[in-house]
């Protein structure tokens, strides 16, 4: 099978006002990891500019009521962010109290200093870029991904770019391990990081790409099997009938992503990625598994394969698990210190982007004095410390709603189920990993996958939902098609949609989604 989605035919492209939004989204999703994970302000500003332009041209024709409700929910989160930003940036906040550090500084210096609700004035304005890019990405994911073909193309773009970055990471590690692109590599010299600075973020990115490639392979293989439930006794014979050249390119991409993931030597990144692959594999084949015991057999087999891969490709990861466990002690102490920050500023936090200045007074004596803690290594805790508990709970509610909608799509969709499934698997992977690190705070990872989350949300609803008028026309009596003179209107040929054998539904009384 080719490494480009077979549904793409460049001759079928016709100009429309939505095309700029589609191509910009694809460009950003593929390019965001390139400039060192897009962690500097210039890269973030560039991606925000691109995504902002794309939103102007965003297609709205395919949006249905469920999509509008999703966009309304995102609007509530945006309103919450706007309120918190006003309180932290304004010289006269409405309800937020001033940080006591300003009065203490004024008393020590003996000069009046204008107070602020943030411990660093105007820092919230400069820290706005990454959250803004994520919001624009998920909005574009919903609007562009409302069309199933565009959603699938976005999935392919992320998968192909992920394999390309993984190939570069492995090749650069073998050829010149002291360089990242054109810069000297100063940390993690013994690990593959690709174009990222941090190996943990690289592991999550390569693992997420591996999840997508695995689902694409499963969908392709399942589509080639006969029109029946999988007969596991004949599975080997059915698989032999598949031409190797049709499946080897995808397998090669999956293997290179797995190899790069293991070579990062990230404990949580590797472990959670393997867990996401096991769960996604089981959910995709759940209808073909034997009743009662099938799911447990699949999970057990997945765990056994994962342990085998750890021994075969991830020996250094296993040694880190043996010597350090899943989480080191210093990180746990940092979380305790962050909880004390939250306790002192529970309502509006210390200010967006101020963690590195807020942390030193609360730094636990049990943490090594070496290094500077510029991140809490737990995105939920750092978010609560910077914007307050209410805003953090609102964001958590948004994540909960997103996961519920994606789960609904996974269990209700028959066609294109891999889109919400890929979004759900990578969302759980990134959320769990960000609870132990700061993966979602790196725009090079968050921008492509927030776009995928949006496409998964859009494809979690059937194309027939929210279209009562269309359903009414299709179920209208035949006599309504005749004129007063008795002449019949020309009968239109039914529009046929080409689907695969796996996508077809046996009971003809249930139409395709």
N, C-alpha and C positions, 0 to 999 in steps of 0.2 A: 504494500500500500504506500502511496506517495506521502511525503511529509507535509503535504498541503491539503487542506480539506477538499474532498472531491466535489463539494457543492459549489465551490467558487469557480465561476467562469467569467473571465474579465470581459468577454463580449456581451454579457448580460447586464453590465453596469451601465446605467443611464444617469445622467446628471439630475440631481435633486438637491434641494436646500439642506437635506439632512446628511448628504455625503461628507461634507467637511467634518461634522461631528463624529461620524463613524471612523474616518481615517485618522483624525486627531486622537481619538480614544485608543485606537490600535497602536498608534505611534507612541503614545505616552505609556501604555501598558507594557510595550516591549522595551522602551528606552529608559524608564525610571530607574531600574537597577544599575544602569551603566555608569553614571558619574559617581563612583564610590558610594553607591547606595543612596545618592541624592540627599546627603545629610547636611550640606552647607546651604546657607540662605539663598545664594544665587540660583542653585538648582531648583530649590523649592519654589522660588518666585517664578522661574521659567515654566515649571509644570503647572502652577496655578494659572498663569497667563494662558497657556495652551488649553487647559480644561475650561477656563472661563469662556474663551472664544467658542469652544465646542458646545458649551451649554446654550449659547446664543442660537446655534444652528441645530439644537437637539431635536430629533424627530418626536412628534407628539401624536401622530395619526394612529399608531398602534396601541396607545395607552387606553386602558379600560378602568372601570371604577376601582378594582383592587389596587391597581398601580397608583391611582390618585390618592388612595388612603395611605399607601406607603410613603409617597412624597409628602403628604400632610404630616405624617409622623416625623419625617426628617426635618420638616419645617419647625416642629415643636422643639426639637433638639437645637436647631439653629437659633431659635428665639431664646432658649435657655443660655446658650453660649453668649449671645449678644447682651443679655442682661448682666451676666457675670463680668463680661469685658467692660461694660459701662461702669460697674461698681469698682473694678480694679484700676481703670484708667482715669476716671473722673476725679477732679479736685473736690467735687461736692457729690459724693455718692448718695443714693436715695436711702438705703438701709444698711449698707455694709459698714462696720466699724473700722476706724483707722488702725493700722498696725502700731503697736506701742513702741516699736523700734524708732519711729520718727521723733516721738517726744523725748525718748532717752538720748538720741543724738543731739537734739536741740538743747537739752539741758547740759550735756557735756561740752558742747561747743559754745554755748552762750549766745547763740544767734537763732532767730526764728527760722524754722524749716517747714515748708508746706507739707502736711501729712498726706498719706495715701493708704488705700486699702491693700496695696501690694508692698512687699518689702523692697522691691526694685521698681522704681517708677518707669512706666511705659514699656516694661519688658513684655507685658502681655501682648502688646501690638506686634512685636517681633516674633513672638512664639505662636502667632496665629496661623502661620503658613501651612504647617503640616496638617492640623485638623481641617483647615479649609480645603486643602487638596483632597483629603479623604472624602469629605462631604461632596465635593464636585464629582469625584470619581464614582461614588455610589449612585448619585443622581443620574449621571450619564449611563452607568450600567443598567439602571432601570429603564430609561427612555430608549436607549439603543437596543438593549436586550429584550425589549418587549416583542421584537421580531425574532422568531426562533432561529432563522438562518444567521442573523447578525450575532446572536448570542453564541451560537456554535463557533462562528469564526473568531470571536473574542476568546473562547476557550482554546482554540487552536493557536492563536497568537501567543497566549501566555505559555502554553505547553512548548511550542517551538522555541520561543525566546528563552525559556527556562533551560531547555536542553542545550542551547547555544552557550549560555553563561556557564553551565556545568562543564561543557567541553573546554571552554576557555580556562576555567578554574583548574581543571586537572592538568591541562597542557602547560599552563604557566607555572604550576607547582613543580612539574617535572623538568621544565626547561630553565626557568628563572624564579625560584621560590622567594626571592627577596624583593620582588617587584609586584605592585598592583597597578596595572595599566602602565602609566608613565611615571609613577611615583614609587619611592622606596617604601617597602613594607617594614614597619617598625614593630609590629606585634603579631602574634600567632604565626611565627615563621614556620612552625611544623605542621600547620593546618592549611587546608584548602579554604579560601574565603571567596573565590571568584572575584567579582568587582566590589564586594562588600569589604568593610573594614573589620567587622566583627564576625567571628566564625559562627556564633550562635544564630545570628540572623541569616547567614549563608546556609546553615543547615536547615532552618525552617523553610527558606526559599526553595532549595533543591528538593526537600522532602515534599513540599506542596506541589512542585512540578511533577515529581514521581507519582503522587496520588492521581493527578490528572492523566498522565500517560497510562497508568494502570487501568483507569476507567475507560479510556479510549480503546485500549486493547481488548478489554472485556466486552465492550459493546460491539466491536468489529468481529470478534470471534463468535459471540452469541448470535449475531445476525447471520453468520455463515452456517450455523448448525441447522438441522432439519426442523420442520415446523412441529415441534412437540417439546414437552419438558425434557430437560437433559437426562438422558439415560447414562448414568455414570459408568456402567459396565462397557458401554460402547463409546465413551468419550474419547479414548485414545484413537480409535479408528476414525471418528469424525474429525479430530484434530489433524490427523495425517492427511486428510483430503484437502486441507487448506494449503495453497501454494506457499512455500517459504518466503518467496520474494514479496508476497503480499503483506506479510506480518513482521518480517525481520527489521525493517527500518524503525517501526514503533518500539520493538523490543530493544533495539540498540539505544534509542533515546531514553527508555526507562532505565536501562543498565547504566548509562553514563550519569543520569541523575542520581541513582542510588550510589554509584561509586563516589561521586563528588560529595554526597551527603555524608557517607561514612568517613571520608577523608577530612571532613571538618573537625572530627573528634569531639563534637558537641554531644554531651550526654542527653540533655533534655531534648535537643533538636532531633537527634536520631531516634530516641525512644518514642517521642510523641508522633513523629512522622510514621514510624512503623505501626503504631497503634491506629493512626488515622487510615492507613492502608488496609489494615485488617478489618476495621469496621466498615469502610467503604466497600470492600470486596464482599463482605457478608450481606450487606444491605442490597447490593446490586443483584446478587444471585439468590436472594431469599426465597423467591417463588419457585426456584428450581431445586432447592435443597430438600432433603427428606423431611417429612413432618416430625415435629417434636424434637428429635435429636439433631436435625440438620444444622441448625444455627450453632449449637455447641460444638459439633464436629468441625464446622468451618472456623470458629474462633480458636479452638484448640490447634487445628492445623496451621492457622495463621501465626499463632504464637510460636509453634515449633519451627516454622520456616523463618520467622524473625530471629529466633535464637541462633539458627543455623547461619543466617546472613551475618549476625553479629560476630560469630566465631570466624567466618570465612573472610569477610570484608572489613569488619570493625573490631579487630583485636585490640587496638589502642583505645577504642571507646569502652570496651569491656574492662580494660585495666583501670580506666578512670572511674568506672562504676565501682570496682572493687576497692580502690584506694580512697575515693572521696565521696562515694554515695551519689545520690541524685542532686543534692543541693549542699554547698559548702556552708560552714558555720558562719563565716563573715556575712554572707548574704542574709541569713536569718537574723543576725543582729541588726543589719541595715533595715530590714522590714520592721523590727521592733522600734527602731529610732524613727522611722517614717510614721508609725502609728502615734508616737508622741507628738509629732508635728501636726498630725490631723487632730489630735485631742486639743491642742492649743488654738487652732484656727479651723473649727469644724464647719462654719457656714460658708465662707467665701475663700478659704484657703490662703496661702501666702502669695498667690499671684501666678499666673501662667508663665512657665519657663523659668521659675525662680528656685527650683529644687536645689541646684548646686550651691546657692547662697543660703538657703534655709537649713540645709542638712548639717553643716559643721557644728553649730551649738548643740545639736541633739545627737551627735555622733557617739556611738557606744564605745566605752574604753576597751571592750573586747574585740573591736575591729582593729586590724593592723593599721599603723600610721602611714603605711606606704600607699601612695596613690591618692587620687581625688575622686570622690564619689559624685559624679555629675548626673547619675540616674539611680533610681531606687531599685532597679532590677525587678520591678513589679509594676507594670503599667497601671493596673487598677489602684494600687496604693499611691503611686505618684500622682495620678489624676486627682484623687481625693485630697491629697495634700496641697495641690496647686489651685484647684477650683472649688473645693469644698465638698462636703458629703452630699448635699441635695443635688448638685449638678452631676456628681459621679453616679448617684442612684438613677438619675434620668438617663444617662448614657447606658448604664447597666440594663435598664428597662428596654431601651432600644435594641440592645444586643439580644435580650431574651425574646422579644417579639420577632426579630430577624430569624433566630434559630427555630422558633415555633413555625414560622411561615415556610422556612426551608424544609423542615421535617414534614410538613403537610405536603409540599411538593414532591418529596422523595417517596412518600407512601401513596400518593394519589395519582401522580402522572404515569402514563404508560409510554408516551413518546417523549424523547429528549430528557429522560429522567436523569441522565448523567450530569446535566447542567446544574439543577438544584443539589444533586448529590455531591458533585465536586465542590460547589460553594459551601455546603454544610460541612464537609470533611475538612476543607482548608480553614473554614471559620473556627471550628473547634480546635484544630491544630494551632492556629495563630493565637486564639484566646488563651488556651492553656499554656502555651509557651510564653506569652506575654505576662502571665501571672508569675513566671519565674525569671523573666528577663524583660527586654524592651523591644521585642520584634516589631510590634505595631507602631512604635515611635520612629521607625526608620522608613521614610517615604519610599525608598527603593523597593521595599517589600509591601508596604501598606497600600500604595496607590494601585498597582495592578490587581491586588486581591480584593480591595474594596470595589473595584469595577466588576470583578467576578461575582462578588456578593450581590451587587445590584442586578446583574444578569440572572443569577440564580433566583433572586426574589421575583423578578419579572416572569420567569419561566415556571414558577411554582403554581401558577394559575393556568387553567385550561384556556385555550383560545376562544372557547365558547362562553366562558363566564363573562357576565356583564354585557351580553349582547342579546337582550330579549327581543329587539326588533327583528334581528336576523332570524332568530328562531321562529318568530311569528310568521315571517314570510315563507319559510320552508315548510311550515305545517298548515298553510292556508288551504282551503278546499279547492279542488280543481276547477269548479264552475266559475270561480272568480277570475279565471284567465280568459273568459269569453266576453266579447263585446256585445252591445245591444243589438247589432245586426246579425248576430249569430256567427260572425267570422271569428276564427280562432287566431290567437296570436302565435307567431312562429315559435316552435318549441326549441329551446336552447339545449344544446348538448351538455350533459352534466360535466362539471369540472372534475377531472380525475387527478388525484394526488398520488404520485408514485411513492410507495412505502416499501420497506423491506419486509421480509417474512417475519422477522422478529417483532417489527413494529405493528404488524397486522393483528387485529383482535378477532378471535374465532367467532364469538356470538355476534351475528350480523345485526342484532337489535340494538347493539351499543355502538354508536358512531365513534369514529376516531376523534381524538381531542384536536 
